[in-house]
């Protein structure tokens, strides 16, 4: 499991981005990949899966 911080999440559009703590890499997150509701600034734990445009965060839960 990766750990990171929610950089941005638009509830209306259902997507956002998470910045991984170690590498500072940004990952796309879609509402379908959430376990918990997230907000900007939340510390989260997540897994990565290959998406259409690169790696996506899935199984995202708030720490």
N, CA and C atoms as a LAMMPS dump frame, in Angstrom:
ITEM: TIMESTEP
0
ITEM: NUMBER OF ATOMS
189
ITEM: BOX BOUNDS ff ff ff
-5.0000000000000000e+02 5.0000000000000000e+02
-5.0000000000000000e+02 5.0000000000000000e+02
-5.0000000000000000e+02 5.0000000000000000e+02
ITEM: ATOMS id mol type element x y z
1 1 1 N 0.838 -1.192 0
2 1 2 C 0 0 0
3 1 3 C 0.877 1.247 0
4 2 1 N 0.488 2.208 -0.815
5 2 2 C 1.162 3.495 -0.88
6 2 3 C 0.486 4.437 0.112
7 3 1 N 1.205 5.479 0.515
8 3 2 C 0.622 6.51 1.37
9 3 3 C 0.836 7.858 0.714
10 4 1 N -0.155 8.737 0.872
11 4 2 C -0.04 10.049 0.266
12 4 3 C -1.049 11.026 0.833
13 5 1 N -1.119 12.185 0.17
14 5 2 C -2.009 13.269 0.575
15 5 3 C -2.887 13.645 -0.61
16 6 1 N -4.17 13.883 -0.344
17 6 2 C -5.085 14.316 -1.395
18 6 3 C -4.747 15.758 -1.76
19 7 1 N -4.311 15.957 -3.011
20 7 2 C -3.942 17.294 -3.491
21 7 3 C -5.196 18.066 -3.9
22 8 1 N -6.129 17.347 -4.528
23 8 2 C -7.33 17.967 -5.088
24 8 3 C -8.367 16.874 -5.258
25 9 1 N -9.628 17.163 -4.948
26 9 2 C -10.708 16.225 -5.257
27 9 3 C -11.982 17.011 -5.499
28 10 1 N -12.567 16.846 -6.677
29 10 2 C -13.803 17.524 -7.065
30 10 3 C -14.949 16.534 -6.895
31 11 1 N -15.759 16.727 -5.855
32 11 2 C -16.866 15.812 -5.578
33 11 3 C -17.901 15.823 -6.694
34 12 1 N -18.138 16.978 -7.293
35 12 2 C -19.133 17.095 -8.357
36 12 3 C -18.738 16.277 -9.58
37 13 1 N -17.472 16.368 -9.965
38 13 2 C -16.993 15.64 -11.146
39 13 3 C -16.515 14.231 -10.812
40 14 1 N -16.233 13.961 -9.523
41 14 2 C -15.896 12.611 -9.087
42 14 3 C -14.463 12.169 -9.344
43 15 1 N -13.535 13.116 -9.37
44 15 2 C -12.134 12.742 -9.548
45 15 3 C -11.213 13.737 -8.868
46 16 1 N -9.943 13.348 -8.769
47 16 2 C -8.94 14.224 -8.191
48 16 3 C -7.558 13.624 -8.321
49 17 1 N -6.627 14.107 -7.479
50 17 2 C -5.243 13.65 -7.531
51 17 3 C -4.691 13.458 -6.126
52 18 1 N -3.854 12.454 -5.995
53 18 2 C -3.172 12.152 -4.739
54 18 3 C -1.677 12.258 -4.99
55 19 1 N -0.942 12.883 -4.075
56 19 2 C 0.52 12.976 -4.157
57 19 3 C 1.105 11.95 -3.188
58 20 1 N 1.914 11.039 -3.718
59 20 2 C 2.541 10.012 -2.885
60 20 3 C 3.583 10.651 -1.98
61 21 1 N 3.629 10.224 -0.725
62 21 2 C 4.541 10.819 0.251
63 21 3 C 6.012 10.627 -0.121
64 22 1 N 6.408 9.423 -0.528
65 22 2 C 7.822 9.129 -0.775
66 22 3 C 8.351 9.759 -2.062
67 23 1 N 7.68 9.522 -3.172
68 23 2 C 8.214 9.951 -4.469
69 23 3 C 7.696 11.304 -4.935
70 24 1 N 6.657 11.811 -4.289
71 24 2 C 5.992 13.061 -4.697
72 24 3 C 5.336 12.922 -6.064
73 25 1 N 5.159 11.692 -6.531
74 25 2 C 4.46 11.403 -7.781
75 25 3 C 2.961 11.647 -7.582
76 26 1 N 2.297 12.198 -8.607
77 26 2 C 0.856 12.424 -8.546
78 26 3 C 0.127 11.291 -9.246
79 27 1 N -0.993 10.858 -8.65
80 27 2 C -1.808 9.8 -9.232
81 27 3 C -3.248 10.255 -9.332
82 28 1 N -3.869 9.936 -10.44
83 28 2 C -5.284 10.209 -10.661
84 28 3 C -6.116 9.304 -9.765
85 29 1 N -7.195 9.825 -9.206
86 29 2 C -8.13 9.012 -8.416
87 29 3 C -9.548 9.333 -8.87
88 30 1 N -10.333 8.283 -9.12
89 30 2 C -11.734 8.426 -9.515
90 30 3 C -12.597 7.98 -8.353
91 31 1 N -13.786 8.534 -8.25
92 31 2 C -14.698 8.204 -7.155
93 31 3 C -14.948 6.701 -7.05
94 32 1 N -14.874 5.979 -8.16
95 32 2 C -15.09 4.527 -8.147
96 32 3 C -13.964 3.778 -7.436
97 33 1 N -12.815 4.444 -7.211
98 33 2 C -11.678 3.824 -6.54
99 33 3 C -11.597 4.138 -5.051
100 34 1 N -12.645 4.77 -4.516
101 34 2 C -12.623 5.177 -3.109
102 34 3 C -13.291 4.151 -2.2
103 35 1 N -12.695 3.926 -1.038
104 35 2 C -13.33 3.162 0.025
105 35 3 C -13.998 4.152 0.983
106 36 1 N -13.28 5.222 1.322
107 36 2 C -13.793 6.298 2.185
108 36 3 C -13.977 7.558 1.356
109 37 1 N -14.829 8.476 1.841
110 37 2 C -14.923 9.794 1.213
111 37 3 C -13.637 10.549 1.52
112 38 1 N -13.126 11.282 0.534
113 38 2 C -11.878 12.025 0.736
114 38 3 C -12.094 13.506 0.459
115 39 1 N -11.216 14.316 1.082
116 39 2 C -11.202 15.758 0.877
117 39 3 C -9.765 16.213 0.708
118 40 1 N -9.589 17.373 0.144
119 40 2 C -8.259 17.962 -0.023
120 40 3 C -7.542 18.008 1.319
121 41 1 N -6.294 17.529 1.347
122 41 2 C -5.482 17.55 2.554
123 41 3 C -5.536 16.26 3.357
124 42 1 N -6.474 15.347 3.05
125 42 2 C -6.552 14.082 3.787
126 42 3 C -5.318 13.221 3.548
127 43 1 N -4.834 12.574 4.609
128 43 2 C -3.779 11.571 4.485
129 43 3 C -4.465 10.253 4.149
130 44 1 N -4.005 9.588 3.086
131 44 2 C -4.672 8.38 2.611
132 44 3 C -3.687 7.247 2.342
133 45 1 N -4.242 6.056 2.26
134 45 2 C -3.505 4.861 1.881
135 45 3 C -4.206 4.326 0.633
136 46 1 N -3.429 3.828 -0.338
137 46 2 C -4.032 3.419 -1.607
138 46 3 C -3.161 2.39 -2.318
139 47 1 N -3.764 1.75 -3.318
140 47 2 C -3.054 0.836 -4.207
141 47 3 C -3.032 1.48 -5.584
142 48 1 N -2.171 0.976 -6.448
143 48 2 C -2.065 1.505 -7.807
144 48 3 C -2.491 0.456 -8.823
145 49 1 N -3.147 0.929 -9.874
146 49 2 C -3.53 0.064 -10.979
147 49 3 C -3.308 0.83 -12.275
148 50 1 N -3.054 0.107 -13.353
149 50 2 C -2.809 0.742 -14.65
150 50 3 C -4.125 1.245 -15.227
151 51 1 N -4.157 2.515 -15.596
152 51 2 C -5.34 3.115 -16.21
153 51 3 C -5.057 3.467 -17.663
154 52 1 N -5.991 4.136 -18.3
155 52 2 C -5.843 4.513 -19.707
156 52 3 C -4.682 5.484 -19.933
157 53 1 N -4.424 6.349 -18.937
158 53 2 C -3.384 7.374 -19.102
159 53 3 C -2.292 7.257 -18.048
160 54 1 N -2.064 6.05 -17.532
161 54 2 C -1.028 5.877 -16.515
162 54 3 C -1.598 5.221 -15.27
163 55 1 N -0.857 5.334 -14.182
164 55 2 C -1.264 4.693 -12.941
165 55 3 C -2.37 5.476 -12.243
166 56 1 N -3.352 4.74 -11.711
167 56 2 C -4.467 5.327 -10.966
168 56 3 C -4.462 4.806 -9.545
169 57 1 N -4.873 5.642 -8.605
170 57 2 C -5.032 5.232 -7.21
171 57 3 C -6.388 4.546 -7.055
172 58 1 N -6.385 3.381 -6.402
173 58 2 C -7.619 2.637 -6.121
174 58 3 C -7.598 2.162 -4.684
175 59 1 N -8.73 1.682 -4.207
176 59 2 C -8.856 1.22 -2.817
177 59 3 C -8.349 2.273 -1.836
178 60 1 N -8.745 3.519 -2.09
179 60 2 C -8.28 4.669 -1.319
180 60 3 C -9.065 4.763 -0.017
181 61 1 N -8.322 4.79 1.105
182 61 2 C -8.977 4.975 2.404
183 61 3 C -8.206 5.989 3.228
184 62 1 N -8.96 6.735 4.034
185 62 2 C -8.383 7.784 4.876
186 62 3 C -7.677 7.141 6.057
187 63 1 N -6.493 7.654 6.385
188 63 2 C -5.738 7.144 7.534
189 63 3 C -6.176 7.832 8.816
